Amino acid sequence: MRKITILIVFLFLGLVTKAQEHFYYYKGEKIPLTLNKERVNFRASSDFDRTELERNNLKINYLSEDDAAYFGEVEIGTKDYQQSIDNIRNIKGVLNVFPHFAKTETNSIGTSDIFYIKLKNIKDLSLLERDAEVLGCKIVNAIPNMPLWIIVKLDDNAKMTSVEAANKLFEKGVYAEMDPAFMFDFKPNCTNDSDFSSLWGLKNNTYPGMDINVCPAWNITTGAGIKIAILDQGIDTNHLDLSGNIHSVSYDAKSGTSPSVFGNEEHGTHVAGIAGAIKDNNLQVTGVAPSAKLIPVSHSMYISTTISAELADGIAWAWQNGADVINNSWGDQGIYYNKLYSPALENAIEDAMALGRNGKGTVVVFASGNNAPPMEYPGNFHDDILTVGAMQKDGKWRTSSSFGDKLDVVAPGENILSTIPYNEIDSLSGTSMAAPHVSGIAALVLSVNPDLTGKEVRDIIESTAKKVRTDEYTYTVKPTRPNGTWYERMGYGLVDAYAAVQKAQETLKQDLYIRISPFDGGYEPRTYVSYTWLWDSPDIWNRRFNDNGTTHQNVEYLGPPHNYINIRITNRGKVPSTVQDSVRLHWAKAGTTQDWDMYWNGNLKYNNIPLGGVVATKAIPVLQPGQSTVVKIPWSNVPNPISYGQIFENSQSFSLLARIISEDDPMTFPEGFNLMTNVKNNNNIGWKNVTVLFARLYHLVPIGDVIIVRNPVDRIKLYDIGFKIDAEDVGKPVFQEAEVALTLDPVLYEAWERGGKQSYNVREGKQTNEVIVTGDNAKLKNVTFLPEEMGVLSLSFNFLTQEITPKESHLYHIYQEDVEESEVIGGTSFLIEKTERELFNANAGNDIAVNKNEVITLSADDIGETAVYNWYDEDRNLLHEGKNYQIALDSNKKLTLEVIASVDGYKDYDEVSVTLKPNMLKAIAPNPASSSITVSYVVNNADSAYISVVPVYGGVPGNETNYVLNIDEQQMQIDLLGYANGVYKVILYCNGNLVSSENLIINH
């Protein structure tokens, strides 16, 4: 037994050592490797279901298909590495999982089931076959034209990695070389210009990704046919890296004559090189749009009495002479001279943006300035100007770069190498260098689709910008910023040439879309829309009659013969749609998570009744570019809510999902398990999960509804259930105007208890499993669901008549957040519409004082309509239901009356205090007395009491007599025959303290 124990210990130690040591052999030398635990590769068979990965909250970075099999990369992130690998291996169809190894601090290199072995002699091939079989591998073939190099493949579900197998074979000493077949990301340089490697703004090798991503864009376009005007201090048009791209016309705005003037200043030549230096001429640098033509518009930029008119003239001349883009790397320097406010200059800019390019609009680009924080004029005067800030090489905001509400994007602006006069190059910094990067991208976009308007070009550039350095900056949704999340120092982020060009290409075809917010322009992915509330599409609404109304009404089971679901569809593309396009409408019972497509295809059930399904599919009429239509789909076979259970009897909460089906306009991103991601990524999808509640007299049920809360994955999972007012819902919030009560069914309540009943801005309610919302962003925290568990949440709004304001409506959101991922996975909203009603006041009567155990009746004033009257103690315990409440008290009490109107749930409260009368000596009779007396007293607030008869005159001084009282009675007889004639004091003591006294005369 001892030997076995020792063996187990050594085996364990061996596994630990193996888990910590990673290496391979290169030219016989052992090279250490560092395991990257943030991602892995995998191979899967044809029956692999990618949604299973998403159910485990694992992100697929890429997925390729070959030979009816799949190979892909999965992002693990910060999750447990070994547990994640085990989860992946357990997914149906997954054949093997392969590690990544660290390449840099941020990058990794992957492996697969392939590796290479070099033979010393071709005769050793049979030996390799036998050795490989022992390790669970097989020979594929030789590398073509290299017969000694053999490709070897791991068997499915192999116990070792390709690196480990290659090491084992090489360590036998009979093979010449091994190669782990690392999956290198070999990329060619995209230009032969000699100093391209120094142009970090175009390709950043030090901080990969922190560049404008122009190389792949050049595979599509280099900007031919587009003209960029450079309004600056003149351009050295003879510069060898520029001259071939200089347009034949030019202008000097200072003198108002042609041609332009070059006065030896380097600024304008440097800016021009960034925008449009020649590419692939084996010389120096290249510009962002190296095939665009550069129009020099010169000005000395020195102060004069007519400087604003001169600059206005330069801009006007540029657009009137065919400039598609005007770059302005200048502005009011603020601290250097007085600010310019020039209507003439502003009109010139406005005319360019409105009238240029034959009415499509010239794209006007300005640098934001270098005197942070204030932005410089005139780049900050108009929303349609594309204003650019500067970014450092590491992706951070350049500290001098001006910022504010008018900042749109950032571009490289530090140590930017470009052309300077006399065939030289040099590095300069500032937003002046950032702006021409964006002007170049605008030229690339227009060269792909010259029919785009200036606004469409701006929208494309803004909506495709990269959100860089999210570790430093928080990009958020702003109502005034419709093209994505935004941050004041970075705008929409770092411009992305390739993404912008791709987006421009998409405009050349039909692009049907359904909005998910009023600001939704249809760009994909829809990062410019708040990721929290994606379920309130203004393009989906129901009408209970076949009318032309546009206000959303709840889907109803009873009532009119049909519900008519209206879906507005717009063609934002540049070509007409086709007759083959259709829209498919799905329904689902409202809930906080509605995964695709199980929830929507009828497979998910509650009480054995489907929670969703397809309503119908209907053709979309042909739409011309820019045209919209409303497709109307009747729905008569609405499920009876009560079939789901008694709790759903009056439920009106149904969710609607519309999906455009088109071969010419398919989903841009594959649909996965997470509906939120699907909706965010694809403008073909619209979602409506809003229930309308009416606080009206004819509404004969409590104001509220029920929703399903569930765990969609097959493992234990923690969620926060949140309750938040809408960002644009101003005035008194609903949780102050009304009592917002949440009732959890036993399943949901137990899940909350399982997580420790943690919460924020809620308190316990009066009813079983009820909590009351007390503030915004209230949460039931760490709700711990078992695998695929499902609960029900009832939500009610009881408006308080004392808190009512003239506000007409409230929009209230309920959402479910994955605690582990800090990600909202779904939600629903309630629109509460209020109409005027005659308010009432609860009145419990005046405060009263009573004797202990005295029976009294508290009566509430009748409010003049059917209502429920409830009486509660100070601990919120329900004492009595009814208008009149008979009670006998043995202590002071403060009682609360709650009055709830039956017709609409409006309510009010009042308090009444019932206090015990004070202890007192009420009377002595008869007085004077001869034989006996009756002492009347009240003892309401004491545990003990007694009467003391004390001689004052005539009796024996100090000879007092005490009589213990029954505190539950109010009278006592005292015999006086033993007392001498005289004057006495009769004193009442309670709990040892003197309360009151009376004089007594005894006269026998």
N, C-alpha and C positions, 0 to 999 in steps of 0.2 A: 504493500500500500504506500509506503514511503517513496519508493521509486516512481510510482505513478504520479504522486504529488509533485515531485521534483521535475518530472518530464512536462507536466502541465505548466509549471512555472516558467521553464525554459521556452516552451512553445509561445507562451504569452509574451515573454520578453522579445522573442524573435519577431512577432507580429508588430510590436511597438516599434522596434528598430526599422522594420520594413516600411511602416507607415510614415516614418520620419525621413527616410533616405530615398531620394530620387536622383537618378543620374543616367547618363548614356556614354558610349564610347565614341570618341572622335579621333581618328588616326591613332588608335591604341590608347589614348589618354582618357581617363575617367573625368567626365564633365558633370559637375553637380547641376541639378535642376530644382527649381522652387515651384511647388504645386500652387496653381491658381485655383482657389476654392470658390470663385464667383461665377464660373461658367464651366460647362462640360459639353462635349459632342455626343451624339447618339446615332445609332442606325436602327431602323424599324422596317417591318414588313408592310405589305400593301394594306393590311387590315388595321393599321395604326390609326388611332383617333386622336387628333391633336387637342381636342377639347378636354381630354383627360389631363393633359399637362396644365391647361388653364385652370381646371378644377383644383389642382394642387398649387395654384398661384405661382406657376413657373412660366416665365416669359420666353417665347421662341424668338431668338435673334434672326435666324434664317432657317429655311427648310427647302431642300432640293429633292427632286424625284428622279430616279434613274433605275432602269430595269425593274419596274414595278415595286420599287422599294424607296425608302426615304433616308436622307442623311441630314442632320440639322445640328444647330447649336442652341443650348438652353441657358438662360441667365438664372443663376441661383441667387446671386446677390449676397445678402447677409444671413440667409437661412442656414440651418445646420447642413453641412456638406454631405456627410454620410447618409443622413436621413433623406436628403433630397435625392441622392443617387439611388437609394433603395426604393423610393417612391417612383422614380422614373423606370427602374427595372421592372417594377410590378405592373406597369401599364401594359395593357394588351397590345401586342405587336412589336414592342421594343425588344430588339435582339441583343444590344450591348450598349454600354456607356463608356466613353473615353475621356481621359483627363485633358485639361489645359495646363500649360506651364507658363510662369511669368516671363514676359519679354522685357517690359519696362514696369514702372510703378503703376501705370494705368492700362497697359496692353498685355495681352497674353497670346500664346500660340497654341493651336489645338493639335490633337492627334486623332487617329482613326483606327480601324482594324487592319490597316495596311502598314507594312514596313519592308525594307529591302535588305538583302544579304548578298555580299559579293563572294563568289567562290574563288578559291585559289586555282582550281582546275575544273574544267567543265565536267570531268568525270565524277566530281563530288556531288553532282546534282541528286543522285539516288540517295546519298548519305543525308543530304539536306531534307529530302522528302521524309525519311525515317525520323530524323531529329524533330522536324516540324510537327509531325503527327503526334509524337510523344507530348509535345507542349500544347496540343490542341490547335494546330495551325495547318494550313495546306498551301501548296505552291500554286500561284496563279499563272504566271509565265515570266519570261525574261523581259527586261526593259528593252524595247526595240533598238536594234543596232548596238546593244551592249550586252552580249550573251552571258557574261559572268555575273551581271547584276540581276538577281532573282527577286521578283515581287512575291511576297508572302502575305497571306491573309489569315487573321484570327478566325476560328470557328465561332458561330453564334453562341452567346452566353459563355464565352471563354472566361477562365478564372484569373487571367493575368492581362495586363495591358500590352499594347504593341511595343512599347519601350522596354518593358520587362522581358518580353519574349525575345526581342532582338538582342538584349544584353545576355540572356541565357545562352543563345546560340553562339554569340561571339566569344563568350567565356570558355567555350569548349576548346578554343585554340586551333580549330581546323578550318576556320573561314577567314577570308582576307579582311573584310570590313563589314560594318553594319551601318544602317541609316534608319532612324526612327520614322522617317517620312513625315517630319513636321509640316504642318499645313501653312507654309509661308504665304504671306499676302504680297506677292511680287507685283510692283506697279512701275511702269516705265515713266520717266520724266515726260511731261506733256509738252515740252518745248525744247529747242536746242539753243536758246539764248544763253550766252555764257554766264551771266550772273543770276540766272533764274533761281538757283538754290538760295540766294540771299533775299528773295522776295517772299518773306514769311507771310505777308498778307494774302498771297495767292496760294502758297503751299507751306504750311508750318510744320517742319519736321521736328522741331523741339517740343512743341505742344500740339500734337496731332488733333485736328478738328477745329483749332482756333484760327481758322482762315476762312476766306470767302468761298471755298470749294469750287473754284472756277475750272479746274482741269477737266472734269467730266462734262461741264457745260460746253467746253470748246469742241467736244465730239459732236455737238449738235449745231452750234453756231459760234462764230467769232465776231458777229456784229456787222456783217457786210450790209451796205445799203442804208445805214443809219448815220445821222450827222449829230455830233456833240459840239455845241458851242462852249468855248472856254472863255468866260468873261473874267479876265485877270490882267496881270501887268505885262502881257505880251508873251509870245512864244518864239523861241529860236527855231524858225521854220526850216533852217538849214541843217538841224541836228540829224545825223545819219539814222538814228533810231525813230525819228518822227517824220521826216520830210515826205516819205511815201504816203503818209496818211493825212497830210495837210490838205484841206479843201481849197478849191481854187478861189473862193471868195473869202474876204475877211474885212474887218472894220475896226476903226479906232474911235471909241466912244468919247474920248477926250476932245478930239478935234471935229468929230462928226464926219469924217471922211474915210475912204478906203484907199489903200489897204490898212491892215493893222500895223501897229508900231511895236518894235522890240527895243527896249531901252536897257538891255544888259541885266535886268532883274532876273533872278533865277526862279522865283515863285511860280510864275505862269508856265514855264517850261517843265518844271517838276510836276505840277498838277496835270499837264497834258500827257506826260509820259505814263502816269498812273492810269489814266483813263484809256489811252489809245496808242501806246508805243507799239512798234511793229513786232510781230511774233515770227519765230523760226527764221531769223536772218543771221544766226550765229553771232549776234551782237548784243551785248549788254543786257537790256531788260525787255519785258513785254508788258503791254497794257491789258486791262481787263477786257476791253473790246478791241482787239488788235486789228480788226478789219473795218472798224468804223472810221468815218472821216471827221477830222477835227477842224472846227471853224474858229480861228483866232478872233476874239473881240477884245481889243486891248484898252486899257486905261491905267494911268500912272498910279491911281489910288491915293493921290495926295489931295488934301483938303482944298476945296475952292468954293467960291460963292455959288457955283452951279453944279456941284458934284452930284447931287441927287438927280438932277435933270439929265446929266451926262450918263449916269448909270442906267436911268430909265430908258434913255435913247439906245444904249447898248443892248438891253434886253429886248426892246421893241424891234430893233433891227434884226436881232438874231432869229426871233420866231417868224418875222416877216420874210426872212431869207432862207427858210427851210430847216431851221434847227429843230431836231426832234427832242433833244435834251439840252438844257442849259445848265452848266456847272458854275456855281458861285462860291468859291472858297474865300469869301470876304464877308465883312459885316461891320456894324458899328462896334468899335473896340471898347466902348464903354468908358473904361478908366483912362483912355488916352485922349479922347475928345468928346465933346457934347454929343448926345444921342441924336440920331436922325429920325424924324417922323415925317415922312414925305408922301402925301397922297399921290403925287405924280409918279413916284417910284413904285408905290403900291399898285397903282392902276396899270403900269406897264407889266408888272408880274401877273396880276389878275388877267390881263388880256392874253398874255402868253399861255396861261393855263387854260383859258376858255376858248381862245380863237386859233391858237397855233395848231399846226398839222391839219389844216382845213377843217377846223372845228372839233377835232378829236382831243386837242389839248397838248401843248408841249409840256414835258416833264421838267419841272424846275427844282433843282437840287441846291441846297445851301448847307454850308458848314455851320454847326451850332455855336462855335466860338471857343476861345481858350481862356476864358476868365470865369471859371466856375465859381458859384453856380449860375449867375444870370445868363440866359441865352441872348445871343446878339441879334440885332435888328439888321435887315428885314426878314431874316430867316424864321423869326418867331411870330410874324404878324398874321399868318393865314394857315389854316389847317391843311390846305391842299399842297403846300410846299413840302417837299421831302427833305426834312432836316436831319443832319447826320452828326453824331458824336463820335469821339475817338476811343479806341480800345487798345490796350497794351498787348504785347506778344503772348502773355499768359492768359489772355481772355478777360482780364479785369478792366474796369473803367479807368481811363487815363485821368489822373487827378485834376488836371487843368481843364478837362473837357466840359464845356457848359451844358447844363441840363435843366429840365423843367417840363411843364405840361406839354410843350410843343415838340419835344424831342421824339423822333420817329424810330430811328435805328442807329446802330453803331457799326463802324467799319475800322479796319486797321489804321492806326494813326500815330504810331511811335516807331522811330528809326526806319522810315519807309524809303527804300532805295528807288530812285527814279532818275530820269534825265534832267540835266541842268545845261546851261548854255555851253556852246563850243564843244559839242560831242563828248561831254563829260557826264558822269553820274555821281550822285551823292545822296546821303540820307537826310531827310528832314522829318519833323514831327509836328503833330497838331491835327485839328479837325479839318484843316485845309487839305491834308493828305487823305483823310477818311472820305470826304465828299466825293472825289473823283472815282473811288472804288464803286460807289453806288451809281454814279452817272454811267459808268461802264456797264454795270449790270442792267440798268434801264435800257441801254442800247442793245444788249444781248436779248432782252425780253422782246423789244420792239422788232428786232430782226426776225424773230420767230413768228410773230403775228403783228404786222404793221397796222392792223385794224383796231388794235386795242386803244381805248381812250387813255388819256393821261391818268385819270383816276384809277382805271383798271390796272395800269402799270404800277402805280403806288400801292394799291391793295395787294397785288401779287408779291411785291418786294417785302412789304410789311408782314404779310401773313405767312411767308415762308422763312422768315428770320429765325435763327437758332437761339434757343434760350441758354446761353452759355453761362458758366460759373454759377449754377444754381446753389452751389455750396456757399456762395457769398451773397447772392442777391435773390430776392423773392419777387417773382413776376406774378402779378395779380390781374384779375379781370376788372376793367374800368368801363362804365357805361359809355364814356366818350371815346373809348378806344375799341372799335369793333373788329379789328384784325388780329386779335390774339391777346394773350396775357402780356403785361407791360410793366416796366419798372422805370422810375423817373431818370435814372442815370444811364440806363441801357436801352431805353425805348422798347421796341418789340424784340430786340436782341441783335445778334450779329447777322448781317446779310448773308444769304446763301445763294450764289449764282446758279448752281445746278438745279436746286429746288425751284428757283424762280423761273428758269428756262423750261423746266418740265411742266410747271403750272401754266406757263404761256402756251406750251404745246397742247395741253388739255383743252384750251379755249378754242382750238381749231376744230373740235368735234362737238356734237351735242353733249350737253351736261344738264340732265334733269335733276332737280333737287327739291327737297322739302325742308323748310326752315325749322330750326329748333329754338330760335329766339328771334325777336324783332331785328336784332343786329346781324343776323346770320346772312353772310353774302355767298355762302355755298362753297367756300374754300375748304379743301381737305388737307390734313385733318382739321377739325373744327376746334383748334386750341384756343381760338379767340372767344369762344363761348364758355361761360363758367362751367367747369367740369362737375359742379355739384348738382345743378338743376338742369338736366337734359331732357326732362320728361314733360315739358310744357310747350309743345310746338304750337305756334300761332297759326300754322297751316293745317291743323286737324281740329275739327269741332263737330259736335253732334247737334242736330235739330230734331225735335220731336214731331215736327210737321214738315212737309216738303215745301219749305218757304225759302226765302233768300236771306234769312238771318245769318249773322256771322258771330254771334255770341254763343259760346259753348254751353250746352245743356247736358245734364247727366243722362246716360243711357238708362232706360227704364224697362222693366219686365212687363208692367201693366200699363194701360193707358192707350195712347194712339196706336194705330195698326203697325206703324213702323218707327224705328229710329233711323234718321238719315245722316250718315257719317259723311262729312265734307272733307276733301283732301285737296289742298291747293298745291299745284306742281308748276315749277318754273323752269324754263330752258335758259340757262345762263351761258350756253355755248354759242358758237358762231355759225352753226349750221342747223337746219331744221331737224326735228326728231322724226321718228318713223312710225308707221302704223303698227309695228310689231311690239311697241312698248306698252306696258301695263303696270298697274299698281295693285298689290295684294294687301288686303286688310286683315290683321290678326286682332283677336281680343284676348284679354286675360283678366282674372279677378285681381283687383288692386292689391299690391303688396310692396314691400320695401326692397325686394330683390326679385327680378324677373329674368332669369338667365335664358340665353338663347341656345337651342330652340325648344328645349323640353317644356318650358313654362307655356309656350305659345302654340304648341302643336297638339295639345290634348293629352300628352303622355303623363303629365303631372296631375295628380288628383287629390281632392280633399273630400273625405266621406264618400269616396268612390265616385265623385263627380269631377269631370275634367275642369281644370282651372284655366283653360285657354283653348284656342282653336282658330281656324280660319273662317272669317265672315264671308269673303268673296274676293275674286280677282276681276278687275275691270280694265278695259282698254283705255289708254290715254290718247286723246286726239293729237294729231300732228301739231307740234308747237314750233313756231318760228323763233329765231334767236331773240331772247328778251321777253318772249310771250309767256303768260301764265294762264292756267285753266283750273277750274275746280271740278274734280271728279266726285260724284255723289253716289254713295253705296248704301242702299236700304238694308236694315237689319231688323228682322222681325222675330227670329227664334232666339231671343235673349234668354239665358238660363234663369230659372226662378231662384232668386237669392236664398230663399228658405231651404232649398234642397241641400245647401251646404251645411245646414244646421240652424237651430233656433236663433243663435247669436247673429246670423246674417239676415234675419227676417226683413228688416227695413233698409238693408244695405243698398246703396246706389253706386258703389265705387267699382267701376270697370275701367280697365286700361286699354288703350288702342295703340296699335303699332302698324304703320304704313311703310311698305317696302316697294320701291320702284324696281320692276323686273325688265331688264333691257339688255339685249345682246350687244348693242352698240354703246351702251353706257353701263357696264357691269359695276359691281362693288369694287371700289378702288383698293380696299384692304380686305383680305379674307375675313369672313364673319367667324367669330369664336364664341366661346362660352359666355364671356362677359358682355352683356348687352350695352352697358355704359360705354365700353371701348368701341363696340360696333357703331353706336350712334355718333360718337365723337369722330370716328375715322371716316365715316361714309355719309355723304350728303344725300344718298338714295334712301335714307331711313329717317322717318319722323316718328315721334313718340308722344303720346298724350296720356298722362297719368294724374289727372286733376279732377277732384270731386268738388262740385259746387254745393254749398250748404246755404239755405235760405232761413234767416231768422225772421219769419213772417207769421202772421196770425193764423193763416190757413194751413200752416205746416203742422200736422198733428202728431209728429214724433219728435223726440229730443233732437237737438241740433248736434249731429255727429255721425260717425260711420265706423265701420270695422275694416281692418286691413290685415293681410297675412304677413307675418314676419318669420323668416325661415333661414336655415343653413343649407345652401345649395351644394355643399361638398360632402364627400363621404368620410369625413374625419371631424373630430371635435374642433370647434372653432369659436373664437371670441369676437364679439361684435359690440360696438356702441350703437345704440338707437338714439338719434338726435332729433331735436324739435327746435326749429328756427324760424323767425319771422323773415319775410323777404327783405332784401337790401333796400328796395324802393318803397317799402311799406312804411310811410312816415306817419307821425302822430302817435297817439297812445297805442302801445302794442296790445295784441289780442289777449295776452295773459294778464293784462291789467284791466281791460274792459270786461273780460269774461273769466270765469273759472274754467280753466282748461284741465280736464280730468282724463287720466289714462287708466284704463282697466285692463289688466293682463290676464289672459286665460291661464289655467293651471300649468300648461306646458311652458308658456313664456315666463310666467312668474317663477317657476322652478329653475329655469335656465338663468334668470337674473339672480336668484338665490345662490345658484351654483357658482356664480362669479363674485359672491360676497355682497350682493345688493348695493353695489357702489353707484353713486349718482351725482349729478350736478344740477343745481337749480330746480330740484323737485322736493316735495315733502309727502309724507304719508297722507292718504285721503281717509274719508270716513267709512268708505265701503271696503268690502273684501278685495284684496289685490289691487287697490286703487292708489294712485299717486297723483298729486296736483303739481302742475307746472308753476314755478315761482319766478322765472327769469328767462332771458333769451339764451339760445343755444343750450337748452336743457338736455340732459343726457341720462339714459339708463346705461351704465358703463359695465364693460366686461360681461355682457350677456353670453353665457357659455352654453352653446348648443351642442347637443350630441350629433353624430353624423346624420345629415339630411333631415334633421328635426324641424318641425313646423308648429308655430304658435299663432295666436290671434290677439291683436291689440284693438281695443275699443277706445275711440277718441270722442270726447264730447265737449261742447262749448256752452256754458251757461252764462249768459250776459248779465252783468250786475247793474241794476238800474241806477245805482249811485255813481257808477263809473262810466256810464254811456257818454259818448261824444258824438258830434255830427258826422264823424267819419263813416263812409258808406260801405267799406269792405275791408277785409283782411286777407292776406295771402300767407299761408302757414305751411312750412315744409317739414316733412318727416323723412329722415334718411337713415340708411344703415351703413356703418363704416367698419371695414375690416381692421381690427386693432393691430394685427401683425403687420399689415401692409400700409397702414394709415391711408387707406383709400376708400372713398365712397363707392359702394357697389350697386346702389340703387336707392329709390325713394319714391315718394308720392307727395302730392300737395293738396291742400284744401283751400278753396276760395270761399270765404264766408261773406255773403251778401246781406247787408242789413237794410231794412226799410223802417220808416217811421212807425212808431206805435206809441200809444199813451202809456207813459211810464207810471209805475206805482212805487209806493214806499212801504216797506214792512214796518209795523208798529206793534211792539210788544207791551205797550202801556208804560205808565210811570214806575219808577223805582218805588218799592214799598218796604216797610219795616213790619215784622211780625214777631210773635212769640214762638218760642221753641215748640215744635210739633203742632203748631197751629195749622189747620187745614185751610188753604187758600186756593183760589182759581185764577190762573193767569189767562187772559183772553187777548188774542191777536185781532187787530182790526181786519175786517173783511176787505180785500182789495177790489171787489166788484167783478171778479171773473174767476173761473174755475182755477184752483191752485192747490198746491200741496203745502201744508204748514208743518214744519219740523222744529222740535225744541232740542238743543244740545247743551251739554255742560261745557266747562272750560277746557276739558280734554278732548273735545270734539266727539264725545260719546253721544249717540242718539238716545234721548230720554223719552220722547213722546212724539207721536204723529197725530196731528189734529190742531184745530184752531184754539180750543180751550184745553188747558192743562191744569189739572188739580194736583196739588203738591203740598206736603208737610215737610218742613225743613228742620234739621237739628244743627245747622251751621250756616254761615253766610254763603250765598251762592250768586254767581253771575251766569245768567242763562242767555243763550243765543237763539233767536228766532230766525229761521230760514223760510222764505216764501218763494215758491217756484211756480211760475205761471205754466199751466198745463199745456197751453196751445203752442208755445214757442220756446220754453225753457228759460226765459228771462227770470232773473232772480234778484232778491234783495235780502239784506240781513238787518236785524236790530238786536240790541242787547237790553236786558233788564236786570237790575240788581235787586235781589231779595235779601235783606239783612235782618238779623235778630235784634229786637229792641234791647236797650241797655239794661243791666241788672239794676234793680231799684227797690227801695222800701216804699210801697205804695200808700199804706194807711194803717192806723191803729184805732180800733173801735171797741168799746166806747172810750172816750178820753175827755174829761177825767173818768177814772174807773175805780171800782171798789173791790170786786171779787175776781174778775178775770177780764182778759182782753183777747181780741182776734187781730193778729198781725197779718196783713196782706203784703205779699212780696212777689217779685219776678226775678228768677235766676235763669238767664238764657245763655250766658257765656262763662260758666264756671263749673269746675268739677266738684266743689264743696262749698258750703255756706253755713253760717250760723248767725243767730241773733244774740246780742249781748245787752243785758239790762243793767245800767250803771247808775248808782245813786248820785244825785247832784246836791240835793238839799233835803234833809230829814232822814235819810237812811244812814247806814253805816258806811262811811267813806272807804273806798277800795274794795267793798264787798259786792263785786259784780257777779251776775249770774248769766251763763251761756246756754243757749238752746240750739242744738244741731238741727238744720233744716233738711227736709226732703226736697231736693232741687227740682223734682218732677211735679211738685205740688206748688200751690200759690198762697196757702193760708196755714196759720198755726195758732192753736189756742194756748194761752199762758195763764196759769193759776196765780192770783196775786195775794192769797191769804197769808202768806209768809212774809210779805213786804210791809214795812212801816210806812205810815203816811209821809208823803213828801213828793219832791220832783225828781224824775229819773230821765236818763237818756236811753232810748232804744236804738241800737246801732246794728246795721246789716254789714256783715263781713263776707266777701266772696274770695275764695282761694287765699284767705288770710289777709286780704286788703279791705280797708274800710271803704264802703260804697256810699252809704247814706245813713241819716239818723233822724229821729223825731223825738220831741219832748213828750213825756208821759207824766200825768198827775195822778197819784194814788191817794184816795181819801175814803177810808173805811167808814 
